[in-house]
Amino acid sequence: MNKSLYGTIRLLLVDDEEGFRKTIAKRLGKRGFTLIQASCGEECLDILDKESVDVVVLDVKMPGINGIETLKAIKQKAEKIQVILLTGNVAVSDGIEGIKAGAFDYLTKPVEIDHLVNKIQQAFGIICLEEQKVRDLEYRRKMEKKMIDTDRLVSLGTMSTGIAHEINNPLAIINESAGFMKQIISDPEMSGFSRKDALLMGIEKIEKSIKRARRITHQLLGHVKKQDTQFCEVNLKALLDETLGLLKKELEDKNIGINWEIDKEKNVFWSDPYQIRQILMNLLNNAIHALEKNGTITLSTWETEDDVILEIKDDGIGIPKENLGKIFDPFFTTKSFDEGTGLGLFVVHKILSDLEGKVEVKSSLGKGTFFIIKLPRRLKQKFGEQI
């Protein structure tokens, strides 16, 4: 080990013989170590309550709490701290007992300073190896998770072409039929029909829903074939109204109230309305699912110089703390198999990433959840010429 690195080792020297302790501390200091001193086991344990320490050099024979008892207490406080025991020539058995209690090693007095330095290096090396093991395990865990997610997405991609074909074919028939009905109703012979306007409005809703369904399919298949993004002026309040209209039945079934905290004159920005609508649909669907009857969803917006910010808050069941870091992962869901696919929030995160936006979530069990969506008011160079 490079001597310049000795100062990074957090070292505690514990010995009741002040002269011996100060001499050892001085010699270790000349070699670049920075250390703390303690005169007894009680003081050692007090220091460990306040300071972070890597290696403890500990005398066995001390008044009050002896070295072996102090060693056991240290290991209870922090298993990773390495302890080197100092014993007298006639007390080697104490050193052996210490090894059994978890000490790294023991040295007999008088101590050869270079030997002690070598033992401190070795003890610190053990700590570094253990920390590296933890990092390696965490890295391996993340890589395994990433590989699982990748495999799942590859599987989804394999099914994508067939799914698109099966969905888009009936959509085409519905679209053609809606166009045919629109043509008939628009015929001059139907001018006297009293419900003509209502029927035309219904057909327009069908056509809008067809377009939306196609866009949803394309978004889910976006990792297979990149879809063109269509930008225009977006009115967030209007999109919220439209999305809530599509969810009217679900809202009525649970008697869910909507609290509006939105300035109708603001919240206009440039983006892709189809993708923003998909974000709103997924988040509002989640909020409805989390609510019992007579629950409430609060919609709030505000603006900064750069962003339009939307907050969707519900007073539902909340999300467990251990799940908060997983909710944007593909296929992660707490819903039953027939209720959810685990792709909703994954799609939200992906769309926002593509649109240079951000999403944050906060939740408390039994109190509810709120999502904070940040959308840029102007898109950057990522999409070519700035809008």
C-alpha positions as a printed Julia matrix, in Angstrom:
387×3 Matrix{Float64}:
   0.0     0.0     0.0
   1.24    3.47   -0.9
   2.21    5.39    2.26
   0.18    8.37    1.04
  -2.93    6.2     1.45
  -2.31    5.5     5.14
  -4.12    8.72    6.02
  -7.32    7.3     4.51
  -7.39    4.49    7.08
  -9.53    5.51   10.06
  -7.44    4.12   12.92
  -8.21    3.95   16.64
  -5.44    3.09   19.14
  -6.63    1.89   22.56
  -4.17    1.33   25.45
  -4.2     2.36   29.11
  -0.39    2.79   29.21
  -0.13    6.42   28.15
   3.61    6.39   27.42
   3.38    3.3    25.23
   0.25    4.58   23.47
   1.73    7.99   22.65
   4.98    6.45   21.41
   3.13    4.09   19.05
   0.87    6.96   17.92
   3.91    9.13   17.16
   5.59    6.4    15.12
   2.42    5.65   13.19
   1.94    9.37   12.58
   5.43    9.59   11.01
   4.34    6.89    8.56
   1.35    8.94    7.46
  -1.42    7.5     9.63
  -4.08    9.75   11.15
  -5.42    8.17   14.3
  -7.57    8.64   17.37
  -6.42    7.58   20.84
  -8.38    6.08   23.72
  -7.14    5.12   27.19
  -9.69    2.41   28.02
 -12.43    0.19   26.62
 -15.22    2.51   27.75
 -13.64    5.49   25.95
 -13.1     3.32   22.86
 -16.8     2.42   22.69
 -17.84    6.04   23.23
 -15.64    7.11   20.32
 -17.16    4.43   18.07
 -20.61    5.86   18.82
 -19.47    9.17   17.33
 -16.73    8.36   14.83
 -16.41    6.06   11.83
 -13.41    3.75   12.26
 -11.84    1.06   10.04
  -9.21   -0.55   12.27
  -8.86   -0.68   16.07
  -5.5    -1.52   17.66
  -6.57   -2.73   21.09
  -4.64   -3.69   24.24
  -6.0    -6.8    25.96
  -5.04   -6.02   29.56
  -6.83   -2.85   30.63
  -8.7    -1.81   33.78
 -12.5    -1.73   33.61
 -13.66   -3.37   30.41
 -10.77   -5.53   29.23
  -9.73   -5.94   25.61
 -11.69   -9.15   24.94
 -14.93   -7.64   26.28
 -14.28   -4.46   24.29
 -13.65   -6.53   21.16
 -16.99   -8.32   21.54
 -18.78   -4.99   22.04
 -17.07   -3.54   18.92
 -18.21   -6.5    16.82
 -21.76   -6.02   18.04
 -21.63   -2.36   17.03
 -20.03   -2.87   13.61
 -19.02   -6.27   12.29
 -16.88   -4.77    9.52
 -14.44   -3.0    11.91
 -11.18   -4.98   12.04
  -9.49   -5.34   15.44
  -5.8    -6.06   16.08
  -5.08   -7.14   19.66
  -1.92   -6.34   21.62
  -0.98   -8.9    24.29
   1.88   -9.5    26.7
   4.37  -12.27   26.08
   2.79  -14.29   28.87
  -0.76  -13.81   27.62
  -0.73  -15.39   24.16
  -3.85  -17.32   25.16
  -5.67  -13.97   25.31
  -4.75  -13.37   21.68
  -6.09  -16.77   20.66
  -9.3   -16.1    22.58
  -9.55  -12.8    20.75
  -9.21  -14.48   17.35
 -12.11  -16.76   18.3
 -14.12  -13.65   19.27
 -13.57  -12.04   15.87
 -10.21  -10.24   16.04
  -8.25   -9.96   12.79
  -4.96  -10.91   14.49
  -2.89  -10.33   17.6
   0.65   -9.07   18.27
   2.74   -9.43   21.4
   4.38   -6.53   23.19
   6.83   -4.94   22.68
   5.47   -4.28   19.21
   7.71   -4.02   16.15
   6.29   -0.94   14.41
   6.79   -2.24   10.86
   5.03   -5.46   11.84
   2.11   -3.45   13.24
   1.93   -1.31   10.07
   1.84   -4.49    7.99
  -1.04   -5.9    10.07
  -2.98   -2.64    9.77
  -2.53   -2.78    5.99
  -3.76   -6.36    5.88
  -6.77   -5.59    8.07
  -7.71   -2.61    5.92
  -7.26   -4.78    2.83
  -9.89   -7.18    4.21
 -12.31   -4.25    4.61
 -11.66   -3.12    1.02
 -12.24   -6.65   -0.28
 -15.54   -6.94    1.61
 -16.69   -3.56    0.3
 -15.73   -4.6    -3.24
 -17.73   -7.81   -2.79
 -20.78   -5.77   -1.81
 -20.3    -3.49   -4.83
 -19.84   -6.49   -7.12
 -22.98   -8.16   -5.77
 -24.99   -4.96   -6.22
 -23.63   -4.53   -9.74
 -24.44   -8.16  -10.53
 -27.95   -7.74   -9.11
 -28.53   -4.65  -11.29
 -27.15   -6.39  -14.37
 -29.3    -9.48  -13.78
 -32.35   -7.27  -13.39
 -31.45   -5.38  -16.55
 -31.01   -8.65  -18.43
 -34.4    -9.88  -17.21
 -36.03   -6.62  -18.28
 -34.25   -6.8   -21.64
 -35.4   -10.38  -22.19
 -38.96   -9.36  -21.38
 -38.81   -6.45  -23.8
 -37.32   -8.69  -26.49
 -40.22  -11.08  -25.95
 -42.64   -8.19  -26.22
 -40.93   -7.08  -29.4
 -41.27  -10.58  -30.87
 -45.03  -10.42  -30.31
 -45.33   -6.83  -31.5
 -45.94   -7.43  -35.2
 -48.69   -9.93  -34.54
 -50.3    -7.73  -31.89
 -50.3    -4.71  -34.21
 -51.85   -6.79  -37.01
 -54.58   -8.23  -34.76
 -55.5    -4.83  -33.28
 -55.16   -2.64  -36.37
 -57.33   -4.88  -38.57
 -60.51   -4.45  -36.47
 -59.63   -0.79  -35.98
 -59.57   -0.35  -39.75
 -63.01   -1.96  -40.04
 -64.4     0.24  -37.25
 -62.88    3.32  -38.88
 -64.35    2.41  -42.28
 -67.76    1.76  -40.75
 -67.66    5.08  -38.87
 -66.81    6.86  -42.11
 -69.67    5.12  -43.88
 -72.15    6.12  -41.14
 -70.85    9.69  -41.27
 -71.37    9.77  -45.02
 -74.96    8.52  -44.71
 -75.86   10.95  -41.91
 -74.32   13.84  -43.84
 -76.55   13.09  -46.86
 -79.05   15.92  -47.55
 -81.88   13.41  -47.16
 -80.96   13.18  -43.44
 -81.2    16.94  -42.89
 -84.54   16.59  -41.14
 -83.32   13.95  -38.68
 -83.56   15.52  -35.2
 -80.65   13.57  -33.65
 -78.25   14.15  -36.54
 -75.84   16.39  -34.61
 -75.74   13.96  -31.67
 -74.94   11.05  -34.01
 -72.19   13.04  -35.76
 -70.67   13.88  -32.39
 -70.72   10.2   -31.46
 -69.0     9.23  -34.71
 -66.32   11.88  -34.15
 -65.63   10.38  -30.72
 -65.29    6.95  -32.35
 -62.81    8.34  -34.88
 -60.79   10.06  -32.15
 -60.68    6.85  -30.11
 -59.52    4.89  -33.17
 -56.64    7.33  -33.67
 -55.77    7.12  -30.0
 -55.83    3.3   -30.01
 -53.48    3.26  -32.98
 -51.1     5.67  -31.28
 -51.12    3.56  -28.11
 -50.22    0.46  -30.13
 -47.42    2.35  -31.84
 -46.06    3.61  -28.51
 -45.96    0.11  -27.04
 -44.13   -1.02  -30.15
 -41.83    1.99  -30.16
 -38.8    -0.09  -29.21
 -39.33   -2.1   -32.42
 -39.96    0.74  -34.85
 -39.47    4.39  -34.03
 -42.67    6.38  -34.57
 -42.67    9.94  -35.86
 -43.45   12.49  -33.18
 -46.05   15.09  -34.12
 -45.64   18.43  -32.38
 -48.19   21.19  -32.07
 -49.58   23.57  -29.47
 -50.94   21.57  -26.53
 -53.57   22.8   -24.08
 -53.1    20.71  -20.95
 -56.49   21.61  -19.48
 -58.26   20.52  -22.67
 -56.36   17.22  -22.73
 -57.27   16.56  -19.09
 -60.94   17.26  -19.85
 -60.83   14.89  -22.82
 -59.06   12.12  -20.87
 -61.45   12.37  -17.94
 -64.3    12.13  -20.45
 -62.91    8.82  -21.68
 -62.72    7.62  -18.05
 -66.18    8.91  -17.15
 -67.67    5.47  -16.46
 -64.81    4.41  -14.16
 -65.09    7.71  -12.25
 -68.85    7.37  -11.88
 -68.67    3.72  -10.78
 -66.57    4.74   -7.77
 -68.14    8.17   -7.34
 -64.7     9.78   -7.57
 -64.53   13.56   -7.29
 -62.14   15.76   -9.27
 -60.62   18.83   -7.62
 -59.33   21.35  -10.16
 -56.48   23.69   -9.22
 -55.71   24.82  -12.76
 -55.52   28.22  -14.43
 -57.45   27.78  -17.68
 -55.56   30.66  -19.31
 -52.15   29.03  -18.88
 -50.73   25.5   -19.36
 -50.24   25.85  -23.12
 -46.97   24.49  -24.54
 -45.48   22.73  -27.57
 -45.38   18.94  -27.53
 -47.0    15.79  -28.93
 -50.65   15.75  -27.77
 -51.07   12.03  -28.51
 -48.22   11.1   -26.2
 -49.27   13.58  -23.5
 -52.78   12.1   -23.63
 -51.3     8.62  -23.13
 -49.4     9.84  -20.06
 -52.59   11.33  -18.61
 -54.6     8.21  -19.37
 -52.09    5.9   -17.66
 -51.66    8.08  -14.57
 -55.37    8.77  -14.11
 -56.16    5.08  -14.59
 -53.67    4.27  -11.83
 -55.21    6.89   -9.54
 -58.71    5.5   -10.11
 -57.5     1.96   -9.4
 -55.88    3.12   -6.13
 -59.07    4.77   -4.87
 -61.99    3.32   -2.95
 -65.49    4.66   -3.52
 -65.98    8.39   -2.87
 -62.27    9.09   -3.29
 -60.77   12.26   -4.71
 -58.27   13.1    -7.44
 -56.7    16.56   -7.32
 -55.25   18.05  -10.51
 -52.87   20.98  -10.06
 -50.68   22.83  -12.53
 -48.22   25.65  -12.42
 -45.54   27.09  -14.66
 -41.91   28.05  -14.43
 -39.88   29.88  -17.04
 -38.93   26.56  -18.65
 -41.58   24.01  -17.66
 -45.27   23.3   -17.3
 -45.78   21.18  -14.19
 -48.73   18.9   -13.56
 -49.49   17.21  -10.25
 -51.94   14.3   -10.12
 -52.78   13.47   -6.52
 -55.1    10.83   -5.11
 -56.12   10.0    -1.53
 -55.99    6.28   -2.16
 -54.13    3.32   -0.66
 -50.62    4.6    -1.4
 -47.52    2.72   -2.57
 -45.29    0.76   -0.15
 -41.86    2.33    0.27
 -40.1    -0.8    -1.01
 -42.01   -0.56   -4.32
 -41.36    3.11   -5.1
 -38.07    2.34   -6.82
 -39.67   -0.35   -9.02
 -42.89    1.2   -10.3
 -41.33    2.46  -13.56
 -39.77   -0.93  -14.35
 -41.35   -2.83  -17.25
 -43.84   -5.49  -16.17
 -43.75   -4.51  -12.49
 -47.29   -4.45  -11.11
 -49.11   -5.13   -7.87
 -52.38   -5.64   -9.74
 -53.81   -9.05  -10.5
 -53.02  -10.65  -13.87
 -56.34   -9.6   -15.42
 -56.12   -6.01  -14.13
 -52.7    -4.81  -15.23
 -49.69   -5.57  -17.42
 -47.05   -3.54  -15.57
 -46.39   -1.43  -18.66
 -48.4     1.71  -17.83
 -45.83    3.59  -15.76
 -42.98    2.19  -17.84
 -44.61    3.79  -20.91
 -45.13    7.06  -18.97
 -41.44    7.18  -18.06
 -40.33    6.34  -21.61
 -42.59    8.95  -23.24
 -41.46   11.66  -20.82
 -37.83   10.77  -21.44
 -38.41   11.12  -25.2
 -40.17   14.47  -24.67
 -37.38   15.8   -22.41
 -39.73   15.71  -19.43
 -39.45   14.23  -15.95
 -41.68   12.34  -13.54
 -41.43   12.12   -9.75
 -43.59   10.16   -7.34
 -44.28   10.52   -3.63
 -46.54    8.27   -1.62
 -47.65    7.39    1.9
 -49.47    4.18    2.75
 -53.09    4.88    3.59
 -52.81    8.55    2.6
 -52.35    8.52   -1.15
 -49.94    9.14   -3.99
 -49.03   12.06   -6.17
 -47.13   12.16   -9.42
 -45.34   15.34  -10.48
 -44.91   15.68  -14.25
 -42.52   18.28  -15.68
 -42.93   19.09  -19.37
 -40.69   21.55  -21.2
 -42.5    24.56  -22.64
 -40.08   24.55  -25.56
 -38.31   21.52  -26.98
 -34.54   21.58  -27.3
 -32.16   20.74  -30.11
 -32.74   17.0   -29.58
 -35.61   17.17  -32.07
 -33.75   19.23  -34.61
 -34.71   22.89  -34.94
 -35.85   24.26  -31.59
 -39.6    24.74  -31.29
